[in-house]
Structure formats: C-alpha cells, structure tokens
Amino acid sequence: MAMECAIRHIQDVTIMDLRGRLSLGEALAFGPGSDLVLTDAIARLAEEGHKKVILNLAGVKYVDSSGVGQLVGALTAARGRGVTLKLVNPVKQVSDLLRMTKLYTVFDIRDNEAAAIDSFSNGAAAGA
C-alpha cells in the first residue's frame, strides 16, 4: 500500500499531509499512477517555487529504518534546493524513533501546525 500524501497551502507554506507507513518500498500516492518517493516530492515542490515545507506526520503510524532514510533524504534534498523543511505532529512511535536515532537534533520538529507556520515568519529556522 502506498503512502498517501495530500498537499495544501496556507499562506506561502506548503503542507504535505502524510498518511500510512513510511517504510521500504512505499511510494507517495498523489493520485493514480504516481510513484514519487518523498525526496522526489520535495524536489518537485522546490522546482515549483515552494520554499517552506511542512511534513505533517500525524497520519504516519509506522516508520522503519528505510522510512528514516526517506526523511533524511527529504531534508537533504530540501536543503540542497533552498527549501526549509519542518516536521509536525509526529505520533509517539515516530517521535521515539527520532529521539532514539538523535535525529530530533537535525530536524526542526514542531508539536502543531500553527507553531510550525509561525516559526517560518518568526525567522526560527532551527534545523534548516
């Protein structure tokens, strides 16, 4: 089953609502025939001029080591293209995994969407 992804915009911030499992072999489903991985999706957004991106992880119930690799790859792709990437709403399993791997020191992780959006305009770019 592909991970589902809905993209929406609030002001100049792009929010990717992820749902499903972030694991080996999972592609993002943007509609019929879509096989984008997270890194490709970030690259595509950057090409379209979206420079502030939030990954909403509230619907991600499972992340394995490959999924962690996808998150790191997404951050690397974002940074390489001048995109500021933030994570928001990680469920306990995902939050625990980010802490265990010490990636919480690399990513800008916010508890809620409003805080993440506000942090863009307040110049708080920790992890960017």
N, C-alpha and C positions, 0 to 999 in steps of 0.2 A: 504494500500500500504506500503510495507516495505521500510525502508530507504536503499538507495543504498550506497555501500561502495566499492571503488577501492583502492587497496593497491599498492604503488610503493615505490621504494627505491632510494635515492640519497646519495651516499657515504654510511655511516653507519647509516643514518637516515631513518626511516620508516614513510611514509606519508600516512595517511588514508584520502582520499577524500570522504567526506560525502555529500550526496545529498538527499533532501526530507524533511520530517518532523521528528523532534526528539520529540516524544510525547508518551503518554501512549500506550503500546501495540505494538509499532513499533519495529520490529527486523531489524537487518542489513542483507542486501541481498548480499552475497558473491558469489552467483550462485544458481542454482536450489537446493532446499531442505535445504537451510541454514536458521537457525533461531537464529543466535547469537545476543545477546544484546551487547551493547558497552563494558560493563565490561568483558564479556566473550572474546570478541575480543582482548582486551588489555592483558588479562591473557594468551591467546593463543600466542600472539606475544612475550610476556615475556618468555614463555616456549621454544620458538624457538630461543631465544637469542637476540631479538631486544630490546635494552635498551634506544633508543632515538626515541620517537614517537611524531609526529605532527598530530593533528586533524585539517584538513583543513575544515573550516566551511563555505566556500564561497557558497556552494550549499545548505546549510541548510536555508530554508526560514521561518521556524517556529519552535519555541521551547516552550513547555508548562512546567508546574511545574514538571511533570514526566521526561521530557527531561533534565531539570536542574538536577534532581536527577541522571539521567544516566551519565551526565557529571561529577558530584561529585563522583559518584561510580567509574567511569573510572579513575579519579585522585587517589582515594583511592586504587584501585586495582593496579595502576601503582606504586605508592609509596611503597606499600607492597611487590612489586616484584622487586624493584630496577630500575624501569623504570622512566625516565624523560619524562614528558608529557607536551606538549605545544599546545596552541590553536592558529590558524592563520586564518586571513580573515573573522572574524565574520561579518555578514550583520548587518545593523542597528538595526533590531528588536532583534537580539541575543545579540549584544553589549549593547543595552539599558537594556535588562533583566539582563545581568551580572553586570551591574553597579547598577541597582535597588536593586539587591539581595546582593550587595557588594562582589560578587564572583570574581570580577576583581582583588581583593587583594589576592585571593587564587591561581588563575591560572596565569601562565606565558602566556600572550596574546601578539602576535606579529601582526603587520599590514600586513606583507607579508612573503612569504615562505623563501625568501633568508635571511631575517633578523632572522627568526626562526632557520634556518640551521646554520647560522653563530654563533648564540648565544650558540649553543652546544659546538663549538670548542673554543669559547672565554671564556668558564667557567662561563658564565652568566646563573645561574640556579635558577633565582628567581621563586618562586612557586614550585620548585622541591622538 
